């Protein structure tokens, strides 16, 4: 007597959590294109072709050169590697990829709106546009509840309080420069040394980055899904922010300027702590098994 056959339905792939599909082919290739264009621009800026920074103040040139070095050596390669790993199903790479892309958006807002238009102006706009849409698309594709489920024994309280303290500390630091200057009818020193009417870092941090960082920290403390989805990327963002700041005094010294060595210890401490927490958070992730469709039958 033969055993009757039983039809087994194929799993419904629509039930697999969205993040494991990677950042999406369109967003992935947008980010890789942005990284390649940015790297080419970094080389142009560092080699002096087109006199890209010829009309900027010495302080601004030092910062721009440091940013070019870090972007070329660290950020662009990281974007490419993380995008490819994320497309193969690594959620940790996905979240870190979002952080590197957000950092790129942040910096190219400054490039496009604060530096004199020149040979790299249109490439900078291209990098900004590609990066911005990649971040928006990547965030839209992210299932934050699936991300939350993957964190096992994550150091959420340590990371949460760290993000909040950093956000409050930097907000206080920028406001101590801004408020006295405004009350005296003067330009804040942070903008004056750059030869600008206002400091773009102050604007971007106070309006966007620091509120987002504080919100992510609160989300972790409250065990909210959005905190787990955004905190690793913001820690990567903070790590990448510290690298050019630490390199700037060395650039200033090499160019015969007056290096601000005093910034190195606190910035190095924040950068190392950010990287350590990002690694701890991402390494605590354990992918949950794909859900079993309720309408599937077994033999």
C-alpha positions as CSV (number, residue, x, y, z in Angstrom):
1,X,0.0,0.0,0.0
2,X,1.4,3.3,-1.0
3,X,1.4,6.4,1.2
4,X,-0.7,9.2,-0.2
5,X,1.2,12.2,-1.3
6,X,0.8,15.5,0.5
7,X,1.2,18.8,-1.3
8,X,3.6,21.1,0.5
9,X,3.3,24.8,-0.3
10,X,6.4,26.8,-0.9
11,X,7.1,29.3,1.9
12,X,5.7,32.8,1.3
13,X,8.8,34.9,0.8
14,X,6.8,38.0,1.5
15,X,6.9,37.0,5.2
16,X,10.7,37.2,5.4
17,X,11.6,40.4,7.3
18,X,12.4,43.2,4.9
19,X,15.9,44.1,6.3
20,X,17.4,40.8,5.2
21,X,16.8,41.8,1.6
22,X,19.6,44.3,2.1
23,X,19.4,48.0,1.4
24,X,17.8,47.3,-2.0
25,X,19.6,47.1,-5.3
26,X,18.7,50.7,-6.2
27,X,19.9,52.2,-2.9
28,X,22.9,49.9,-2.8
29,X,24.2,51.1,-6.2
30,X,23.3,54.7,-5.4
31,X,25.5,54.5,-2.3
32,X,28.4,52.8,-4.2
33,X,28.2,55.4,-7.0
34,X,28.3,58.2,-4.3
35,X,31.3,56.6,-2.7
36,X,33.2,56.4,-6.0
37,X,32.4,60.0,-7.0
38,X,33.3,61.1,-3.5
39,X,36.7,59.3,-3.7
40,X,37.5,60.9,-7.1
41,X,36.7,64.3,-5.6
42,X,38.9,63.6,-2.6
43,X,41.8,62.8,-4.8
44,X,41.3,66.0,-6.8
45,X,41.1,68.0,-3.5
46,X,44.2,66.4,-2.0
47,X,46.3,66.7,-5.1
48,X,45.4,70.4,-5.5
49,X,44.0,69.9,-9.0
50,X,41.7,72.8,-9.9
51,X,42.7,74.7,-6.7
52,X,39.5,73.4,-5.0
53,X,40.2,75.1,-1.6
54,X,42.1,78.2,-2.9
55,X,39.5,80.7,-1.6
56,X,38.9,79.2,1.8
57,X,40.5,80.3,5.1
58,X,43.4,78.2,6.5
59,X,41.2,76.7,9.2
60,X,38.7,75.6,6.6
61,X,41.4,74.2,4.3
62,X,42.9,72.1,7.2
63,X,39.5,70.7,8.0
64,X,38.7,70.0,4.3
65,X,42.0,68.2,3.7
66,X,41.5,66.1,6.9
67,X,38.0,65.2,5.7
68,X,39.2,64.3,2.2
69,X,41.8,61.9,3.7
70,X,39.3,60.2,6.0
71,X,36.7,60.0,3.3
72,X,39.1,58.5,0.8
73,X,40.8,56.1,3.2
74,X,37.9,55.1,5.4
75,X,34.4,56.3,4.5
76,X,34.2,55.4,0.8
77,X,35.7,51.9,1.1
78,X,33.4,51.3,4.1
79,X,30.3,52.3,2.1
80,X,31.1,49.9,-0.7
81,X,32.0,47.0,1.6
82,X,29.0,47.5,3.9
83,X,26.6,47.9,1.0
84,X,27.7,44.6,-0.5
85,X,27.6,42.8,2.9
86,X,24.1,44.2,3.6
87,X,22.9,43.0,0.2
88,X,24.0,39.5,1.2
89,X,21.8,39.6,4.4
90,X,24.0,41.1,7.1
91,X,21.8,43.2,9.4
92,X,24.8,44.6,11.3
93,X,26.3,45.8,8.0
94,X,23.0,47.3,7.0
95,X,22.8,49.4,10.1
96,X,26.4,50.5,9.9
97,X,25.9,51.3,6.2
98,X,23.1,53.7,7.2
99,X,25.5,55.4,9.5
100,X,28.2,55.9,6.9
101,X,25.6,57.2,4.4
102,X,24.2,59.6,6.9
103,X,27.7,60.9,7.6
104,X,28.2,61.4,3.9
105,X,25.0,63.4,3.6
106,X,26.1,65.5,6.6
107,X,29.5,66.3,5.1
108,X,28.3,67.0,1.6
109,X,25.7,69.5,2.9
110,X,28.7,71.4,4.2
111,X,30.7,71.0,1.0
112,X,27.9,72.2,-1.2
113,X,26.6,75.1,0.9
114,X,29.8,76.4,2.6
115,X,32.6,76.1,0.1
116,X,33.1,78.3,-2.9
117,X,31.7,76.7,-6.1
118,X,34.4,75.4,-8.2
119,X,35.6,72.3,-10.2
120,X,34.0,69.9,-7.7
121,X,30.7,71.7,-7.1
122,X,28.6,69.5,-9.4
123,X,30.3,66.2,-8.3
124,X,29.6,67.3,-4.7
125,X,25.9,67.8,-5.5
126,X,25.8,64.4,-7.1
127,X,27.3,62.8,-4.0
128,X,24.8,64.6,-1.8
129,X,21.8,63.7,-3.9
130,X,22.8,60.0,-4.2
131,X,23.6,59.7,-0.5
132,X,20.4,61.4,0.6
133,X,18.1,59.2,-1.4
134,X,20.1,56.1,-0.4
135,X,19.6,57.0,3.3
136,X,15.9,57.7,2.8
137,X,15.3,54.5,0.8
138,X,17.4,52.5,3.2
139,X,15.4,53.7,6.2
140,X,12.1,53.2,4.5
141,X,13.0,49.6,3.7
142,X,14.0,48.9,7.3
143,X,11.7,46.9,9.5
144,X,12.6,48.3,12.9
145,X,10.7,45.7,14.8
146,X,12.6,42.9,13.1
147,X,15.8,44.7,14.0
148,X,14.8,45.0,17.6
149,X,14.1,41.2,17.7
150,X,17.7,40.5,16.6
151,X,19.4,42.3,19.5
152,X,20.3,39.8,22.3
153,X,21.8,41.1,25.5
154,X,22.6,44.4,23.9
155,X,24.3,47.1,26.1
156,X,21.3,49.3,25.5
157,X,21.5,51.3,28.8
158,X,25.2,52.0,28.4
159,X,24.8,53.0,24.7
160,X,21.6,54.9,25.4
161,X,23.1,57.1,28.2
162,X,26.2,57.6,26.1
163,X,24.2,59.0,23.2
164,X,22.2,61.3,25.4
165,X,25.2,62.6,27.3
166,X,27.1,63.2,24.0
167,X,24.1,65.0,22.5
168,X,23.7,67.3,25.5
169,X,27.4,68.0,25.8
170,X,27.9,69.0,22.2
171,X,24.7,71.1,22.3
172,X,26.0,72.9,25.3
173,X,29.5,73.4,23.7
174,X,28.0,74.9,20.6
175,X,25.6,77.1,22.5
176,X,28.4,78.5,24.6
177,X,29.9,79.8,21.4
178,X,26.7,81.0,19.8
179,X,24.7,82.7,22.6
180,X,27.4,85.1,23.9
181,X,28.3,86.1,20.4
182,X,24.7,86.8,19.4
183,X,24.1,88.8,22.6
184,X,27.2,90.9,21.7
185,X,26.1,91.3,18.2
186,X,29.1,89.4,16.8
187,X,29.7,86.3,14.6
188,X,30.4,83.1,16.7
189,X,34.1,82.2,16.7
190,X,33.3,78.8,15.1
191,X,32.0,80.6,12.0
192,X,34.5,83.5,12.1
193,X,37.6,81.2,11.7
194,X,35.9,79.6,8.7
195,X,35.2,82.9,7.1
196,X,31.4,82.1,7.1
197,X,28.3,84.0,8.3
198,X,27.4,80.9,10.4
199,X,29.0,77.6,11.2
200,X,27.3,74.8,9.3
201,X,28.3,72.2,11.9
202,X,26.4,74.2,14.5
203,X,23.3,74.3,12.2
204,X,23.3,70.6,11.3
205,X,24.1,69.4,14.8
206,X,21.6,71.5,16.6
207,X,18.8,71.1,14.1
208,X,19.3,67.4,13.1
209,X,22.1,65.2,14.4
210,X,22.0,66.0,18.1
211,X,18.2,65.7,18.5
212,X,18.3,62.4,16.5
213,X,21.2,61.2,18.8
214,X,19.3,62.1,21.9
215,X,16.1,60.4,20.6
216,X,18.0,57.2,19.7
217,X,19.4,57.1,23.3
218,X,16.0,57.6,24.8
219,X,14.7,54.9,22.5
220,X,17.3,52.4,23.7
221,X,16.6,53.2,27.4
222,X,12.8,52.7,26.8
223,X,13.4,49.5,24.8
224,X,11.8,51.1,21.7
225,X,12.3,49.6,18.2
226,X,13.4,52.9,16.7
227,X,16.2,53.1,19.2
228,X,17.7,49.8,18.1
229,X,17.2,50.7,14.4
230,X,19.0,54.0,14.6
231,X,21.5,53.9,17.5
232,X,24.2,51.8,15.8
233,X,24.3,54.0,12.7
234,X,24.5,57.1,14.9
235,X,27.4,55.6,16.8
236,X,29.2,54.9,13.5
237,X,28.4,58.5,12.5
238,X,29.9,59.8,15.7
239,X,33.0,57.6,15.2
240,X,33.5,58.9,11.7
241,X,33.0,62.4,12.8
242,X,35.9,62.1,15.3
243,X,38.5,60.9,12.8
244,X,38.9,64.1,10.7
245,X,38.7,66.2,13.8
246,X,41.7,64.3,15.3
247,X,43.6,64.5,12.0
248,X,43.0,68.3,11.6
249,X,45.8,69.4,14.1
250,X,48.3,67.2,12.2
251,X,47.3,68.8,8.9
252,X,47.6,72.3,10.5
253,X,51.0,71.5,11.8
254,X,52.2,70.1,8.5
255,X,51.0,73.3,6.7
256,X,52.8,75.5,9.1
257,X,49.7,76.6,11.1
258,X,48.9,76.5,14.8
259,X,47.5,73.1,15.7
260,X,44.8,72.8,18.3
261,X,46.3,69.8,20.1
262,X,44.0,70.3,23.1
263,X,41.0,68.8,21.1
264,X,42.7,65.5,20.7
265,X,42.2,63.8,24.1
266,X,38.4,64.5,24.5
267,X,37.7,63.8,20.8
268,X,39.7,60.6,20.9
269,X,37.9,59.4,24.0
270,X,34.5,60.0,22.4
271,X,35.5,58.4,19.2
272,X,37.0,55.3,20.8
273,X,33.9,55.0,23.1
274,X,31.6,55.4,20.1
275,X,33.3,52.7,18.1
276,X,33.4,50.3,21.0
277,X,29.7,50.7,21.7
278,X,28.9,50.4,18.1
279,X,30.8,47.1,17.9
280,X,29.2,45.8,21.1
281,X,25.7,46.7,19.9
282,X,26.2,45.1,16.4
283,X,28.0,42.0,17.7
284,X,25.1,41.4,20.1
285,X,22.7,40.8,17.2
286,X,21.6,37.3,16.6
287,X,19.5,36.9,13.4
288,X,16.0,35.5,14.1
289,X,15.0,32.5,12.0
290,X,12.7,33.1,9.1
291,X,9.1,32.9,10.1
292,X,7.2,29.7,9.3
293,X,4.1,30.5,7.1
294,X,1.0,29.6,9.0
295,X,-0.6,28.1,5.8
296,X,2.2,25.7,5.2
297,X,1.6,22.0,5.7
298,X,4.1,19.3,6.4
299,X,4.2,15.7,5.2
